[in-house]
Amino acid sequence: MRTTVIASTIFFGAAIACGGNVSSAPDSGTNDDAGQDQPDATPAPDAGADVDNGTPSATYPAFKIDAPQVVTFGGPTLAAPKLVPVYFANDDTTFTAQLTTFMNKLGQSAFWLPAVSEYGVGAISAAPPVQLTENADANIDDSVIQTWLASKIDDGTLPAPDANTIYAIYYPDGTTITLGQQGGTSCQDFGAYHDNITYKTGDVSYAVMPRCSGWSASVLDTTTEAASHEFIEASTDPYPQTNTAYGQVDDNHILWEYVLGGGETGDMCAQFAASYVTPPDLGFSVQRAWSNTAAKEGHDPCQPADKSPYFNSMPVLTDDVSLGGQGSTKGVKIPVGSSATIQVDLFSDADTGGPWTVSASDTSGAGAITFAWDRTSGQNGEKLHLTINAVKKTQYGAAGFIIKSKLNGRTTSWFGLVGN
């Protein structure tokens, strides 16, 4: 994403860092294991004859899925993205050689196309790397990087861009990058980012990868995970400043963009530990990306998915709720001091072999809402009922919540909003 951290503290208590495994990324406020269930308050309705609980179903998924969709603003995507790797003189050449191997293998791997092809993006390739003779600065802002990039194209240090070029700029250990007025510091607030400049010949895409540690098993894993995230987004939304393509979540699900730190296809999966994989034919750790098609069909939206059955628990949200003066989205309206019961539809894309457990948590950090379930487990085709109690009003009159589903060590998540 352009701003690699956009998570809003209006509805969720902490910012989220992209480009690393959420189990270890700093400030990972809403990851798969975030939050604990609040104590039950008003009991949920008993599952009596007058309550439709559904029944286990052999139709997969049992319900029509109202899943988030990453929407386009009409900008172009890259039909044949081409990476131009850029390394500085003071970098570790053994490390950069591994990065070159990673980029050369990326387009040949079965990983790439399932993550991007539905957005009109084709196979990715890598040009020979540009080894600079200059050292990287110890501290540099993105605004300076943009000016520097244009100057290096001007003087021929970097090859001239075409319609598919992505300059992949890797900074060595010891360089700190900032995002100017937007705010944010590398390896504290973000693991990488992409953007574009407007050059003489038109818009040009670039991605910047700092050298971060502590977010994944190794510095190399952190770097290739962050790079894969940005290469996917730079292909599906190459010019976010001037001609946005797939850059935002649809209005009815815009809350997901606030929760997950952005609305591009990489952002939508970056906070889930299961998104980080090492494909055998690639041999490097990468991050899966959001598929609108898979999400709509009830499959794992983070592609390419493994072969395990995908399951989740989808709250039925039909009210128009204000986003703190930033528009509205679907949620549930509950005045402070009152409660409401919503239906939660359980679905999977294949037989899970048994029920999964569900829980709900207030993610606003304000203790604004509490929960009570009629049941806390079920499977495809069943309906649970969740009573939400609005305990107190937040500053913006809205509070987010997360529903987590767990089975056999795997967790999936769905987000919702309560407005007062």
N, C-alpha and C positions, 0 to 999 in steps of 0.2 A: 504494500500500500504506500501511498505518497507520504502520509504522516503515519509512521509505523506504530504510533500509539495514539489512539483517539478515544479510548474508553472513557465513558462519562461517569463522573462521580454523582451525577444527579440521581441515577437509578441503581448504580452498582458501586460498591464501596471502594474499589481500588483500581488503579490503572493496570493495563495489561501490556506486556511486552511481546512483540511479534518476533518470529524468526528463531525460536528456540523451543525446546520441549517444555511444556507447561509445568512439569513436575519439578523443574529446577529454575525456570526463568524468574528473574526478579519481578516483584510486584504482580505476580500472577493471581489476581484477585478472584477470577472466576474460571477455574480450571475444572477438570472432571471431578475432583475431590473437594472442591471448595464448599465451605459452609456446612453447618450442622442443622438438623431439623429443629424447629422451634417447639417448645412444649405445646401439647394440644390445649386448645382453649375450648370454645364451644364445640361440642361433639358434632360430627358429621351425621347426616341422616342414616338410620339403619337401612341395610339393604333388604328392605321388605318387598312385598308383592307390588307395591305402587312405584318402585324404583326400577328402572330399566338398567340391569347390570350387564346385558349382552351375554353371549355365550362364546366359548372358544370356537374359532372358525378355521376351516381348512382352505379358505380363500385368502390369499396373501397379496397385499395387505388387506385386512378386513374392512378398512375405512378409506374413504377418499382423503388423500393427504393434502392438508393445507400448509405446505412447506414454504419457507422463504425462497425467493428468487432474486438472484443478482441481475439487475436490469441495466440495459445500455442506454446511454444518452446519444447514441448514434455515431460516436467516433469509430475510427478504424481499429481493427485488430491486425496482428502480423501473420500473414499467410505462410511465411517461411522465415521465422525469426533467426537472426544470425548474431551470435555473441562475438564481441571483440574484447578478449581479456586484456586487462591493463595491469601491469605489476611495476612496483617502484624498486629502485636500486637497493634500498636498505631492507628489502624483504628477504625471507628465508627461501632460497631457491629450491630446496627440497620440498618445502611446503607448497610453493607455487607450482611445482611440477605435478604434484598430486591434484591440485585444482585444475590444471590443464587436462589431465587424464579424465577427471570428473566431467568436465564440459564436453570433451570429445565423445564420451560414452553416453551422455545424457539423451541425445537425440536418437540413439540406436536402442535405447532401453524401452521395454514395454511400459515403463512408468509414464512417459511423457504424453502421448496422445490421449489416453483416457482422461487426463486431467484438463485438456485444453481443446480438443477437437470440436466439441459442440459449439464453441465460440468462434469458429472459423480460423483457428490457429493450426498450422501444420507442423511438420517435424522441425526441430531446432538443430542448428549446426553451430560450429565454433570456428572462427578464423584463427590463424596463427596468433599467438599472444604477442602483445607489444611490451617489450622489456625496456622500461625507461632508464635513462642514465641519471636521473635526478632522484634525490631522496624525498620521501613523503614528509610533510610538515608534522610537527608534534601535535599541533592543534589547528583545526581548519573547519570553517563553516560551509554549509552547502552552497551558499551564495558565491563563495570563492571557488568552490569546485565547478560550478556552472561556468564561470568566467574562464577558468583554467581549461575546461573541456573544449570550449569554443576556440581558444587560442591554440590548443594542440592539434585541432583539426585544421586550423588556418595554416600553421607552419609545416604541416605534413607529418608531424610526429605520429598522429593517428590517421588511419585510412579514412577517406571521405565516406560519410554515411549514405546508405540508400534507404528505401522504404521499410526494410526489415531489420535494420541495425539496432542492436542494443550494446552500448559500451558497458562492459562489466568491469568496474573499477574496484580493485582489491587494495585495501590499505593494510599496512603491516602492523604488527604488535607495536604499541607505543604511540599510535596516532589516535587522538580523540576527535570525533566529528560532532558538530552541533547543527541544529536545524533552524538557526536564526530566530526570527519572530515567532515561528511555530513552536519553538521550544523543544527540548529533548537532547540528550547526550548519548552518544553511542555506548553500547554495552551496559548502560544503566536503564535507559528508557526505550531503546530499540536495538534490534540485532542487525538490521539492514534496511534499505529503502530504495525506491525507484522514483524517477521523476522524468521530466523532459525539459529541454531547452528549445528555443526557437532560433534556429541557425539560419544562415543566408539561404540555404536551399530548402528550408522548411523545418518542421518539428523533428526533434531527435530524441530518442529514448536512451536513458542510462540507468544503471543500478550501481549502488555503492554498498560494499561489504566491508565493514570494520572487522577487526580480529578480536573476537570475544571468547572468554572462557567461562566455565561454570554453568552453562545453560544446558549442556548435553554431556554425553560420555567423554567427548574430547573436543579440543578446539577445532579440529578438522570437521567433526560431525556438526558442530554449531555453525561453522562457516558454510558447509554445503547445504544444510537445511535452510539457512537463511537465504542463500543464493537461489536455491530451487524455488522458494516462495516468491522471490522478487522476479525471477525469470518468467514464471508463470504469469504474474501480474503485469509485467512489462510487455508481455505478449497479448494479454486479453484487455489491457488498458494502458497502451504505450504512452499516451500523451495526456495524463490526468490534469495538467494545468490548462491546456488549451483546447482539447478535443476529446473529452472523456468518452470512453467506451463502457466496459462492464465495471462500473465503479461504485454502485450503491444498491442497497437492498430495497425491495418493493415497499411501498408505503405501509401496507398492512403488517409487515414484519420488520419495520425499520429499527425496532428495539434491538434486534440481533446485531445490527451494526454498532450500536452503542456498547453492547455487552462485549462483543468480540474484538473491538478495537479497530473496526473499519469494515467497509462493505465490498471490497474486492474479493476475487475468488480465492486467493490465498488466505486472506484474513479470516474468512468464514470457517476455516478448519484449523487455524494456527494454535488455538487454545486447547486442543484435545490431544492428549498424549498418544492416542492410537493413530494419529495422523503422521507420525514420524516412523518411517520404515527404511530398511536397507534392501532394495530389490536385488535378488541374486545376480541378475544380468547387468547390474550397475555397480554394485559393490561399495556404494557411498550412501550415506544417510540423507534422505530427502523428505519433503513435506507434501502430503497429499493436498488436493485442492477441491473446491466446491463444484459439484455438478448440479445444475438446475434440473436436468432431466432425471438423474438418480433420485434427487430429493423429492421431486413431484411424484415419482413412481413408488416411493416408500422404501427405496434402497438406501444404503449408506451414502450420504451425500458427498463424503470426502473420498475422492477417487484418485487412483484405482484402489478399489476396496479389496479386502481379503475375501475368502470364500465362506466365512462364518455368517450365519443368519443375522440380519440386522433387525434390531428391535428398538422401539421407543414408545414414549407415552405423551400424547398430544393433547394439551388442554383446548377445550372448545371456547374460544374467545370471540365475542360478537359485539361488544360495546366499543364505541369510539372514545378513546382516552387521550387526553392532552399530554404531550411530551414536554412539559415544563415551558410552554410558550413556543416550542419549536415544531408546531404542527401536531397532528394526532395520528394514532395508530390503533390497531385492535387490541383490546384488553378487557378488563372487567371493572365496572364502576362500583365502588363500595364506600359509602360515607363513613367517616371516622366514627367509631362506636358501634358500627353495624357489621354484619357478615353476609356472605353470599356463598352459595354452593355452585361449583362449576363441574361439568363433566370432563373426564379425561379419557380419551380413546387410546387403547393399547393396540399396537400393530407390529407386525414383523413381516419380513419378505420371504420367510420359510419357517418350517417347524423348528422352534427353539428347544424342543425336548422337555419343556416345562415352563412354569411361570417365572417372571422376573419380579423383583421388588422395586418399589417406588418410594421416593421421599421428596419433600418440598422444603425449600429454604428461602428466607428473606435475604435478598442480596443487596439491599439498599445500605446496609450497615447502620441503620437507624432503629432497628427493632420495631418497624412500623406495622408489620403484618405477622400473624401467626396462622397455623394450619391444623386441620384435623381431617383425617381420611376415614371413609367408611370401610375400606380395605386397603392394604398396602402391598398387594401382589396380584398378578393376573397375567394373561397372555393374549395373543392375537385374537381380536374380536370382542374382548371384554371391555366393560366401561367401569371406571372407578369414579368416585364422587369426592371432590375436595372442597371442604368448607374453609374459606379464607376470612379471617377476622381483621378488620382495619383497626388497629390499636391506637395509632396516633398519626397525625398528619406530618408529612415530610416538608422540607422547605419548598419543594416544587409541586407538592400535591400529588405525587405519584411514587410508587415503589415497585421495584422489579422483583421477580422471583424466578427460581430455577426448579424444574422438575427433573430429577435424576432417576434413571432406570438402571438396575444392576443385575447381572447374571453371569456366573462363571468368571468372575474377575473383570468383566467388561462393563463399562459405564457409558451410557448415552445421555444426552441432555436436551431439554426444550425450555424455552424462555417465555415468560409472560409478564404482564404489567397490570398493576392495580392502580386505578385513579380514584381520587376522593371527590 
